[in-house]
Structure formats: structure tokens, C-alpha cells
Amino acid sequence: MAYIIAEPCIGTKDTACVDVCPVDCIHPRKDESDFESATQLYIHPEECIDCGACVPVCPVTAIFALEDLPEKWDSFTPVNAEYFNK
């Protein structure tokens, strides 16, 4: 997993990151059925190509490279992965 979306995204779900992702690995998109019910956006751990395009466009600074993820948000690593295993 290259990038993780953490706590600041909860309740925000700004889709600027979705718009710039070259491989469409951030979900749910606004046109997906679970967009309204999802508490945050998630990065697919196997589809992410580690380009980092999503990081600078996030208005709430919620996206981190795995190695830069603040320790207080370590729990978001499995949260991102589990979203795609449902």
C-alpha cells in the first residue's frame, strides 16, 4: 500500500483526489452507490501506483505516504485495505 487516507477525510470526502488520480484507485466516487454512506474515501492498496498526485490536492491533508503516516492514524492502514475486501 503506497498511500493511506486518514482521519481528516472523515465527514469531508472532498473528491479532488479522485479527480487527479490517474488510475482511478480512490473510492467511492460520487457516482458510486455507497458514496453517501461511506464515512471517508479510500485508496485501493493494490491499484495505487504510488504517484502522489492525490496528496497536494487534498484540502484537509488526509492523504499520507505509508511511511509518513502519523502514528496516531496507524489504524487507518487496515481501514483502507478492508474497504476493498468487502
ROVEX-732385 format. One record per residue (C-alpha): residue number from 1; residue in one letter; chain; y, x, z. Coordinates in steps of 0.2 Angstrom, whole numbers. Layout:
ROVEX-732385
[NUM, 'a', 'A', [Y, X, Z]]
...
end
This chain:
ROVEX-732385
[1, 'm', 'A', [0, 0, 0]]
[2, 'a', 'A', [16, 8, -6]]
[3, 'y', 'A', [30, -4, 1]]
[4, 'i', 'A', [30, -17, 16]]
[5, 'i', 'A', [41, -32, 18]]
[6, 'a', 'A', [45, -33, 37]]
[7, 'e', 'A', [54, -45, 49]]
[8, 'p', 'A', [71, -46, 42]]
[9, 'c', 'A', [64, -56, 27]]
[10, 'i', 'A', [58, -70, 39]]
[11, 'g', 'A', [68, -85, 35]]
[12, 't', 'A', [79, -76, 22]]
[13, 'k', 'A', [67, -75, 7]]
[14, 'd', 'A', [80, -68, -4]]
[15, 't', 'A', [72, -66, -21]]
[16, 'a', 'A', [82, -52, -28]]
[17, 'c', 'A', [67, -40, -25]]
[18, 'v', 'A', [56, -52, -36]]
[19, 'd', 'A', [69, -52, -50]]
[20, 'v', 'A', [69, -32, -51]]
[21, 'c', 'A', [50, -29, -49]]
[22, 'p', 'A', [43, -23, -65]]
[23, 'v', 'A', [25, -28, -61]]
[24, 'd', 'A', [28, -45, -53]]
[25, 'c', 'A', [19, -40, -37]]
[26, 'i', 'A', [31, -49, -24]]
[27, 'h', 'A', [26, -66, -20]]
[28, 'p', 'A', [28, -81, -18]]
[29, 'r', 'A', [41, -83, -31]]
[30, 'k', 'A', [52, -98, -31]]
[31, 'd', 'A', [41, -107, -44]]
[32, 'e', 'A', [25, -105, -34]]
[33, 's', 'A', [19, -119, -24]]
[34, 'd', 'A', [19, -110, -7]]
[35, 'f', 'A', [37, -103, -8]]
[36, 'e', 'A', [44, -116, 3]]
[37, 's', 'A', [31, -115, 17]]
[38, 'a', 'A', [30, -96, 17]]
[39, 't', 'A', [40, -88, 31]]
[40, 'q', 'A', [44, -72, 21]]
[41, 'l', 'A', [40, -63, 4]]
[42, 'y', 'A', [25, -51, 2]]
[43, 'i', 'A', [21, -36, -8]]
[44, 'h', 'A', [4, -35, -16]]
[45, 'p', 'A', [-4, -19, -9]]
[46, 'e', 'A', [-14, -16, -25]]
[47, 'e', 'A', [-2, -21, -38]]
[48, 'c', 'A', [13, -12, -32]]
[49, 'i', 'A', [17, 4, -42]]
[50, 'd', 'A', [27, 12, -29]]
[51, 'c', 'A', [43, 12, -40]]
[52, 'g', 'A', [55, 7, -26]]
[53, 'a', 'A', [66, -4, -37]]
[54, 'c', 'A', [65, -18, -23]]
[55, 'v', 'A', [72, -8, -9]]
[56, 'p', 'A', [90, -6, -14]]
[57, 'v', 'A', [92, -24, -19]]
[58, 'c', 'A', [86, -32, -3]]
[59, 'p', 'A', [101, -39, 6]]
[60, 'v', 'A', [93, -39, 23]]
[61, 't', 'A', [85, -21, 22]]
[62, 'a', 'A', [67, -29, 25]]
[63, 'i', 'A', [58, -18, 12]]
[64, 'f', 'A', [51, -1, 18]]
[65, 'a', 'A', [40, 13, 11]]
[66, 'l', 'A', [24, 13, 21]]
[67, 'e', 'A', [29, 30, 29]]
[68, 'd', 'A', [46, 24, 33]]
[69, 'l', 'A', [42, 8, 41]]
[70, 'p', 'A', [49, 7, 58]]
[71, 'e', 'A', [36, 7, 72]]
[72, 'k', 'A', [42, -10, 79]]
[73, 'w', 'A', [36, -18, 62]]
[74, 'd', 'A', [19, -9, 60]]
[75, 's', 'A', [11, -26, 62]]
[76, 'f', 'A', [19, -31, 45]]
[77, 't', 'A', [7, -20, 36]]
[78, 'p', 'A', [-8, -31, 38]]
[79, 'v', 'A', [3, -46, 37]]
[80, 'n', 'A', [7, -41, 19]]
[81, 'a', 'A', [-11, -37, 14]]
[82, 'e', 'A', [-18, -53, 22]]
[83, 'y', 'A', [-6, -64, 12]]
[84, 'f', 'A', [-16, -59, -4]]
[85, 'n', 'A', [-33, -61, 4]]
[86, 'k', 'A', [-32, -80, 7]]
end
